[in-house]
Amino acid sequence: MSEQATRAGRRGRAARTEKRRESQTATGTPYISRGIPITDFLSDEGAEIIEANADRILEEVGIEFHDDPETLEIWRQAGADVTGTRVRFPKGLPRSLLATAPARFTQHARNPARNVEIGGNNLVFAPVYGPPFVTDLDEGRRYGTIEDFRNFVKLAYASPHLHHSGGTVCEPVDLPVNKRHFDMVYSHLKYSDKPFMGSVTAPERAEDSVEMARLVFGREFVDANCVMIQLINANSPLVFDATMLGALKVYARANQACIVSPFILAGAMSPVTVAGTLAQVLAEALVGCALTQLVRPGAPVVFGAFVSSISMQSGAPTFGSPEGSLLLNGAAKLARRAGLPFRSGGSFTSSKTPDGQSAQESAQTILATVLSGVNFCLHAAGWLEGGLCSSYEKFVMDADQLGMMHVLAKGIDLSEEAQAMDALHEVGPGGHFLGAAHTQRNFESAFYRSAIADNNSYEQWSADGGLDAAQRANQKWKQMLAAYTPPELDPAIDEALIAFMTRRKSEFPDSNV
Amino acid sequence: MSEQATRAGRRGRAARTEKRRESQTATGTPYISRGIPITDFLSDEGAEIIEANADRILEEVGIEFHDDPETLEIWRQAGADVTGTRVRFPKGLPRSLLATAPARFTQHARNPARNVEIGGNNLVFAPVYGPPFVTDLDEGRRYGTIEDFRNFVKLAYASPHLHHSGGTVCEPVDLPVNKRHFDMVYSHLKYSDKPFMGSVTAPERAEDSVEMARLVFGREFVDANCVMIQLINANSPLVFDATMLGALKVYARANQACIVSPFILAGAMSPVTVAGTLAQVLAEALVGCALTQLVRPGAPVVFGAFVSSISMQSGAPTFGSPEGSLLLNGAAKLARRAGLPFRSGGSFTSSKTPDGQSAQESAQTILATVLSGVNFCLHAAGWLEGGLCSSYEKFVMDADQLGMMHVLAKGIDLSEEAQAMDALHEVGPGGHFLGAAHTQRNFESAFYRSAIADNNSYEQWSADGGLDAAQRANQKWKQMLAAYTPPELDPAIDEALIAFMTRRKSEFPDSNV
């Protein structure tokens, strides 16, 4: 097959995809559009102090770019002061480069009913990212496999409260490191039609990810539109490494979105204070985001902040802490002032099991996420052990909480129907509202119905087996996987993806590096 | 002993109490003074709609006052339209009566270092109130006893994150209903020196409670100052019963604080919508609060709202729901606009066990409590089963969360030390902040240290027994009770309290009504 024929084939598939897009309908909300105002802990004056400090860090201390002469050259040409691997930035340079970055953009899904709007007043929930381990109540904790990976993709697809298929929902440790990205990207495209994330573990794996997206969406469409979003972590403090920089450049050149996220445990990788950490977060994010615009002006980019604290007793990471919420909230404001979409938060916990600690820490973080105006929320479901483990039970417990966040984010309905004055007149003192006409009219839409909570009496609950939330969640995810039916995928596209993977996998030996 | 001699004795004791007040020092913060702005989901225009609806409810539907001719006469004289037990209110009357109510007031504790400021930007945490059952992991669920009651008083005293001893921390079901109030009030005074709540289950029990406070604080002091706060529930929808009205009048006449709280499960006791429920909450609270001012202008009063939703599947109460958070937040704004301190929230759950559901629901509610500007938070620790059960493990898990709320409510420190620019210059790219001079200087004050969370590695956690949060909490409350030492209590006051209780108990037969 010639390259021309291949292209024609792709165009044909892309056209069919386009047609199918129109015919499919989504279940669930494609993303949250917030109806509540943003909760802002940082004043404008406070933000100005942090911004001035970030400028000073960039000018006086600078950022290191390791093992990547090309990036150093890009910065030199942009007017930065490059000495060895250290780059210092004239005041205002990184921020001025962000002028070309979109304040919001659409990430296209292969089912367009599931396209997400990233930025503005919107919030997108994506699942857990990165854990090498998985756990469930039946089999306990073990290394993740590609089967686990597919299961989490299926659970995210089946949950109406997750908007995104995510990326490394767990590491498929049973596959070679240098080839597992093919199977991960394929799983997202095959078992879900929600938007997804590409590989960032090496520039060539990023290229492979983009190539697979082109097989599905068409080359021209991918060049003109965002169909993938990727997680680029700074190596905090104040360092970007070649792996992340390489992936960033691949995706930015392909017009695909990068989330540039400092990954910071305050006290270890940043100062032990919120204000000090925020200045560092801003410095790192500004520079990483600005780099995407130097690579391709107008490429979609997201200001990210993965920030938590450490235990001052043990140095271990802590999650769901009040300092974490303050950091998240402050960073959100800094991102808004930079004119960029913001990624942060999730259902974080350092607990090893889906217990009370896990739920408390996750609830604190996810509520801070929703109230602070986060636009893209990774790790929204499934996280345990500080991100080392994807939990099946935690996944569905978190997804249930995300459903509640949808209701909260809508805010208070003040329509005449919601004011319910007819009900108040009908029922009157001492009456009961369940039978009121207004209640009956609004019965179906009234009040979020949890899939996990048990609201029954103690006696009923005991008679039902006295299960705790994790045990009920264990039943729930099995039901969801049993009921899973895959979204339609054009067989020609499926074949092309498999052919591409087979060919590429044969071109180099397996390796676990 | 003559009444004169008794009074002299009381004055002497009061003077000694005063002296001891100065010498004692408190551990923990006496209450929270918020450094973060209030999160407001309801716009001013939205609040005006709700207020107009509440006015219409009061004018067109009215409120019933059952079995209490005195209260009906009070309203008649105030200018309301009284027909049978139904009272309708000219537009603006209840609100105008609130002009004499203080916007904030001090509740005095017998240790003045533990006085709390109720209103303004302050938040006071009080423990669980009302459950007939108690539970712990060792003995399971059973009826509460006076020993359990004392234990919860001791735990609240020992926790630096609870500001208040509360009221019915559990029902001491082993004591006769008509006499247990003596032992409850005595336990608060004996085993704690934090502020407390009096009995509301009958007017004469309210009188007894006030009398015991007079023995501790002195008669004149009590008449001039708030030393007790009491929970007065409306019998929603739109009814107040004689028991609650009787207690309200006793406390208001004694210049002691009433929390007038509609107790509402939306969908059953109010409309199935947030906006409709808020109008009813406002109508009920305005009228109950206004009544205190008719009884004694200037008496301290708190606008309360205990509002949650019901399950539309089963009709069972649900807690930690997004609708509950919206209701809490909206009611807080209405209370602020009425110029009154606000009571709501707590660590609510309908779970039967301190599991993930319990923690999620409690975290959602307590965070809404802190962010919405609640001034007095009952049920802040220990609640299970929709308030039917006080849990030892949940108590210490919740108290740990309250500690985190103290940190969150402080907000972001923008002092020069917190900006940490010296650390950022000292450490630089790729460095580690733990050893930095700034980190060492701020080590002790940095980051909340949880008493419950396990942040260790999976391996360490497993080696430590693989306990979940509830199991660790089980160890924690036993340690706290073992380490408990009672606050000093003047033996003369102790004797007077015991003599009073002994005499009063002998004056009427035991009864379980």
Contacts between the chains, C-beta under 8 A, distances in Angstrom:
chain1	res1	chain2	res2	distance
A	36	B	41	5.0
A	37	B	39	7.9
A	37	B	40	6.8
A	37	B	41	7.2
A	39	B	37	7.9
A	39	B	39	4.5
A	39	B	371	6.5
A	40	B	37	6.8
A	41	B	36	5.0
A	41	B	37	7.2
A	41	B	411	5.3
A	41	B	412	5.7
A	42	B	412	5.7
A	46	B	412	6.4
A	46	B	414	5.2
A	49	B	414	5.8
A	49	B	419	6.9
A	53	B	419	5.9
A	53	B	421	6.0
A	53	B	424	7.8
A	56	B	421	6.9
A	57	B	421	8.0
A	57	B	424	5.5
A	60	B	425	7.0
A	61	B	424	6.3
A	61	B	425	6.2
A	61	B	428	5.6
A	61	B	429	7.1
A	62	B	429	7.2
A	63	B	429	6.4
A	64	B	429	4.1
A	64	B	430	6.2
A	86	B	429	7.0
A	133	B	458	7.9
A	141	B	458	6.8
A	235	B	430	7.6
A	237	B	424	7.9
A	237	B	427	6.2
A	237	B	428	7.3
A	237	B	429	6.1
A	237	B	430	6.8
A	237	B	431	6.2
A	237	B	433	7.3
A	238	B	428	6.7
A	238	B	429	3.8
A	238	B	430	7.2
A	239	B	429	5.0
A	239	B	430	5.0
A	266	B	447	7.8
A	267	B	433	6.2
A	267	B	434	6.6
A	267	B	439	6.5
A	267	B	446	6.3
A	267	B	447	6.6
A	268	B	432	6.2
A	268	B	433	5.9
A	268	B	434	5.7
A	269	B	432	7.5
A	269	B	433	6.7
A	270	B	433	6.2
A	271	B	420	3.5
A	271	B	423	4.4
A	271	B	424	6.4
A	271	B	433	5.9
A	271	B	436	7.4
A	271	B	438	6.1
A	271	B	439	7.1
A	272	B	420	7.4
A	272	B	423	7.7
A	272	B	433	6.6
A	272	B	438	7.0
A	272	B	439	4.6
A	272	B	442	5.2
A	272	B	443	7.4
A	272	B	446	4.3
A	272	B	447	7.2
A	273	B	413	6.7
A	273	B	417	7.6
A	273	B	418	4.4
A	273	B	419	7.5
A	273	B	420	5.0
A	273	B	438	8.0
A	273	B	442	6.5
A	273	B	446	7.3
A	274	B	412	5.1
A	274	B	413	6.7
A	274	B	418	6.9
A	275	B	412	6.1
A	275	B	413	6.2
A	275	B	414	5.4
A	275	B	415	7.8
A	275	B	418	4.3
A	275	B	419	4.9
A	275	B	420	6.8
A	276	B	418	6.6
A	276	B	419	5.8
A	276	B	420	2.7
A	276	B	421	7.3
A	276	B	423	6.1
A	276	B	424	6.5
A	276	B	438	7.6
A	277	B	420	7.9
A	278	B	412	7.8
A	279	B	419	6.9
A	279	B	420	7.7
A	279	B	421	7.6
A	279	B	424	6.9
A	280	B	424	6.3
A	309	B	447	4.7
A	310	B	447	7.1
A	311	B	447	7.4
A	311	B	449	7.3
A	311	B	455	4.8
A	312	B	443	6.2
A	312	B	446	5.6
A	312	B	447	5.4
A	312	B	449	6.6
A	313	B	449	6.6
A	314	B	455	6.6
A	314	B	456	6.6
A	315	B	434	6.9
A	316	B	455	4.1
A	316	B	456	5.9
A	316	B	457	7.2
A	317	B	455	6.8
A	318	B	447	7.1
A	318	B	450	7.5
A	318	B	453	6.9
A	318	B	455	5.1
A	320	B	453	7.9
A	321	B	404	6.8
A	321	B	407	7.9
A	321	B	447	6.6
A	321	B	448	6.0
A	321	B	450	7.9
A	322	B	404	4.5
A	322	B	405	7.1
A	322	B	406	7.9
A	322	B	407	3.8
A	322	B	408	3.9
A	322	B	448	5.7
A	323	B	407	6.7
A	323	B	447	5.6
A	323	B	448	6.9
A	325	B	408	5.8
A	326	B	407	8.0
A	326	B	408	6.7
A	326	B	411	7.0
A	326	B	412	5.3
A	330	B	412	5.7
A	350	B	453	6.8
A	350	B	454	7.4
A	350	B	455	4.5
A	351	B	453	7.4
A	351	B	454	6.8
A	351	B	468	8.0
A	351	B	469	7.0
A	352	B	454	7.2
A	352	B	458	5.2
A	352	B	461	4.9
A	352	B	462	7.7
A	352	B	466	7.4
A	353	B	466	7.7
A	353	B	468	5.5
A	354	B	356	5.4
A	355	B	355	6.8
A	355	B	356	6.2
A	355	B	359	7.7
A	355	B	468	3.8
A	355	B	469	4.8
A	355	B	470	6.8
A	356	B	354	5.4
A	356	B	355	6.2
A	356	B	356	6.3
A	356	B	358	6.3
A	356	B	359	3.9
A	356	B	397	5.6
A	356	B	452	7.9
A	356	B	468	7.0
A	356	B	469	3.8
A	356	B	470	5.8
A	356	B	473	7.7
A	357	B	359	7.3
A	357	B	452	6.5
A	357	B	453	5.2
A	357	B	454	6.7
A	357	B	468	7.4
A	357	B	469	3.9
A	358	B	356	6.3
A	358	B	359	7.6
A	358	B	469	7.8
A	359	B	355	7.7
A	359	B	356	3.9
A	359	B	357	7.3
A	359	B	358	7.6
A	359	B	359	3.7
A	359	B	360	4.3
A	359	B	363	6.9
A	360	B	359	4.3
A	360	B	360	7.6
A	360	B	362	7.4
A	360	B	363	4.8
A	360	B	397	7.4
A	360	B	401	6.1
A	360	B	469	7.7
A	361	B	453	7.2
A	362	B	360	7.4
A	363	B	359	7.0
A	363	B	360	4.8
A	363	B	363	3.5
A	363	B	364	5.6
A	363	B	367	7.5
A	364	B	363	5.6
A	364	B	367	6.4
A	364	B	404	7.3
A	367	B	363	7.5
A	367	B	364	6.5
A	367	B	367	5.3
A	371	B	39	6.4
A	371	B	371	7.1
A	385	B	458	5.8
A	386	B	455	7.8
A	388	B	458	7.1
A	389	B	458	7.4
A	397	B	356	5.7
A	397	B	360	7.4
A	401	B	360	6.1
A	404	B	321	6.7
A	404	B	322	4.5
A	404	B	364	7.3
A	405	B	322	7.1
A	406	B	322	7.9
A	407	B	321	7.9
A	407	B	322	3.8
A	407	B	323	6.7
A	407	B	326	8.0
A	408	B	322	3.9
A	408	B	325	5.8
A	408	B	326	6.7
A	411	B	41	5.3
A	411	B	326	7.0
A	412	B	41	5.7
A	412	B	42	5.7
A	412	B	46	6.4
A	412	B	274	5.1
A	412	B	275	6.1
A	412	B	278	7.8
A	412	B	326	5.3
A	412	B	330	5.7
A	413	B	273	6.7
A	413	B	274	6.7
A	413	B	275	6.2
A	414	B	46	5.1
A	414	B	49	5.8
A	414	B	275	5.4
A	415	B	275	7.8
A	417	B	273	7.6
A	418	B	273	4.4
A	418	B	274	6.9
A	418	B	275	4.3
A	418	B	276	6.6
A	419	B	49	6.9
A	419	B	53	5.9
A	419	B	273	7.5
A	419	B	275	4.9
A	419	B	276	5.8
A	419	B	279	6.9
A	420	B	271	3.5
A	420	B	272	7.4
A	420	B	273	5.0
A	420	B	275	6.8
A	420	B	276	2.7
A	420	B	277	7.9
A	420	B	279	7.7
A	421	B	53	6.0
A	421	B	56	6.9
A	421	B	57	7.9
A	421	B	276	7.3
A	421	B	279	7.6
A	423	B	271	4.4
A	423	B	272	7.7
A	423	B	276	6.1
A	424	B	53	7.8
A	424	B	57	5.5
A	424	B	61	6.4
A	424	B	237	7.8
A	424	B	271	6.4
A	424	B	276	6.5
A	424	B	279	6.8
A	424	B	280	6.3
A	425	B	60	7.0
A	425	B	61	6.2
A	427	B	237	6.2
A	428	B	61	5.6
A	428	B	237	7.3
A	428	B	238	6.6
A	429	B	61	7.2
A	429	B	62	7.2
A	429	B	63	6.5
A	429	B	64	4.1
A	429	B	86	7.0
A	429	B	237	6.2
A	429	B	238	3.8
A	429	B	239	5.0
A	430	B	64	6.3
A	430	B	235	7.6
A	430	B	237	6.9
A	430	B	238	7.2
A	430	B	239	5.0
A	431	B	237	6.2
A	432	B	268	6.2
A	432	B	269	7.5
A	433	B	237	7.3
A	433	B	267	6.2
A	433	B	268	5.9
A	433	B	269	6.7
A	433	B	270	6.2
A	433	B	271	5.9
A	433	B	272	6.6
A	434	B	267	6.6
A	434	B	268	5.7
A	434	B	315	6.9
A	436	B	271	7.4
A	438	B	271	6.1
A	438	B	272	7.0
A	438	B	273	8.0
A	438	B	276	7.6
A	439	B	267	6.5
A	439	B	271	7.1
A	439	B	272	4.6
A	442	B	272	5.2
A	442	B	273	6.5
A	443	B	272	7.4
A	443	B	312	6.2
A	446	B	267	6.3
A	446	B	272	4.3
A	446	B	273	7.3
A	446	B	312	5.6
A	447	B	266	7.8
A	447	B	267	6.6
A	447	B	272	7.2
A	447	B	309	4.7
A	447	B	310	7.2
A	447	B	311	7.4
A	447	B	312	5.4
A	447	B	318	7.1
A	447	B	321	6.6
A	447	B	323	5.6
A	448	B	321	6.0
A	448	B	322	5.7
A	448	B	323	6.9
A	449	B	311	7.3
A	449	B	312	6.5
A	449	B	313	6.6
A	450	B	318	7.5
A	450	B	321	7.9
A	452	B	356	8.0
A	452	B	357	6.5
A	453	B	318	6.9
A	453	B	320	7.9
A	453	B	350	6.7
A	453	B	351	7.4
A	453	B	357	5.2
A	453	B	361	7.1
A	454	B	350	7.4
A	454	B	351	6.8
A	454	B	352	7.2
A	454	B	357	6.7
A	455	B	311	4.8
A	455	B	314	6.5
A	455	B	316	4.1
A	455	B	317	6.7
A	455	B	318	5.1
A	455	B	350	4.5
A	455	B	386	7.8
A	456	B	314	6.6
A	456	B	316	5.9
A	457	B	316	7.3
A	458	B	133	7.9
A	458	B	141	6.8
A	458	B	352	5.2
A	458	B	385	5.8
A	458	B	388	7.1
A	458	B	389	7.4
A	461	B	352	4.9
A	462	B	352	7.7
A	466	B	352	7.4
A	466	B	353	7.7
A	468	B	351	8.0
A	468	B	353	5.5
A	468	B	355	3.8
A	468	B	356	7.0
A	468	B	357	7.4
A	469	B	351	7.1
A	469	B	355	4.8
A	469	B	356	3.8
A	469	B	357	3.9
A	469	B	358	7.8
A	469	B	360	7.7
A	470	B	355	6.8
A	470	B	356	5.8
A	473	B	356	7.8
